[in-house]
């Protein structure tokens, strides 16, 4: 989300407010953030929301996250995928779905 004046952003998984941690990495400035979920697991599935609040009101975006299985990538493969995505002009790795 991007709006002016810069909003305060809050992240939620279902009704649980997400705080920055080793698992939930929130990066960016006050008005522009990205949430990265480390070691994605079945407990992370659900309805994710980002709520932006400023003096003009609030806005919200949602998405449904479904975890199909566990995917373990070693550090070298993660680095390769990140470099590949950056060379293609993408700022984020593409979604990966694996059934196990």
Phi and psi in degrees as a GROMACS rama.xvg file:
@    title "Ramachandran Plot"
@    xaxis  label "Phi"
@    yaxis  label "Psi"
@TYPE xy
-139.648  125.6  UNK-2
-155.223  164.015  UNK-3
-126.807  143.615  UNK-4
-62.3083  159.905  UNK-5
-52.0119  131.396  UNK-6
-89.4264  164.164  UNK-7
-87.1355  132.344  UNK-8
-108.83  137.734  UNK-9
-128.264  137.802  UNK-10
-111.664  140.874  UNK-11
-138.04  142.747  UNK-12
-113.034  113.354  UNK-13
54.2688  -118.662  UNK-14
-101.248  -1.46457  UNK-15
-87.2937  123.032  UNK-16
-73.7056  134.468  UNK-17
-95.6392  128.738  UNK-18
-107.367  149.138  UNK-19
-58.4994  138.261  UNK-20
-159.525  -175.414  UNK-21
-64.4796  -32.2984  UNK-22
-80.2251  -44.1239  UNK-23
-109.894  101.266  UNK-24
-97.0085  117.113  UNK-25
-107.856  117.824  UNK-26
-119.849  152.005  UNK-27
120.806  -176.141  UNK-28
-89.6085  178.139  UNK-29
-57.5916  -41.1719  UNK-30
-94.7068  -3.66112  UNK-31
-146.394  116.253  UNK-32
-135.325  159.051  UNK-33
-131.819  135.182  UNK-34
-102.786  126.2  UNK-35
-115.52  129.142  UNK-36
-101.086  113.959  UNK-37
-84.1407  144.083  UNK-38
51.7718  58.7331  UNK-39
-54.5095  132.731  UNK-40
-138.999  175.762  UNK-41
-58.0125  -31.052  UNK-42
-69.5543  -14.7508  UNK-43
-85.7917  -9.88241  UNK-44
-73.7093  155.161  UNK-45
142.649  -165.617  UNK-46
-93.6677  117.39  UNK-47
-98.7514  137.49  UNK-48
-131.766  144.106  UNK-49
-120.94  123.529  UNK-50
-113.597  126.939  UNK-51
-109.068  129.609  UNK-52
-128.001  128.078  UNK-53
-139.652  -170.29  UNK-54
-65.9033  -15.0423  UNK-55
-93.8854  -8.52618  UNK-56
137.917  -146.827  UNK-57
-142.294  157.102  UNK-58
-137.352  155.177  UNK-59
-141.768  144.089  UNK-60
-127.821  146.279  UNK-61
-133.012  158.76  UNK-62
-150.936  154.841  UNK-63
-102.704  124.067  UNK-64
-107.664  122.677  UNK-65
-117.493  124.615  UNK-66
-95.0843  119.292  UNK-67
-89.7208  -21.0128  UNK-68
177.149  -174.871  UNK-69
-99.5317  139.467  UNK-70
-128.678  120.54  UNK-71
-113.594  116.318  UNK-72
-110.953  131.737  UNK-73
-71.959  166.957  UNK-74
-60.1468  -38.1119  UNK-75
-64.5649  -42.6278  UNK-76
-67.6121  -40.5376  UNK-77
-60.0397  -43.3274  UNK-78
-63.5646  -42.4404  UNK-79
-60.6712  -48.0361  UNK-80
-62.3387  -40.9478  UNK-81
-63.989  -44.6484  UNK-82
-63.6771  -42.3323  UNK-83
-59.8756  -46.5046  UNK-84
-63.999  -40.2422  UNK-85
-65.757  -37.6869  UNK-86
-69.4781  -23.2175  UNK-87
-85.9048  -3.36629  UNK-88
90.5098  4.94032  UNK-89
-90.4972  138.354  UNK-90
-86.1327  -13.1627  UNK-91
-130.613  152.865  UNK-92
-69.7416  145.965  UNK-93
-67.3117  155.946  UNK-94
-65.1975  141.474  UNK-95
-116.294  129.083  UNK-96
-120.301  127.826  UNK-97
-135.289  129.245  UNK-98
-96.9521  130.445  UNK-99
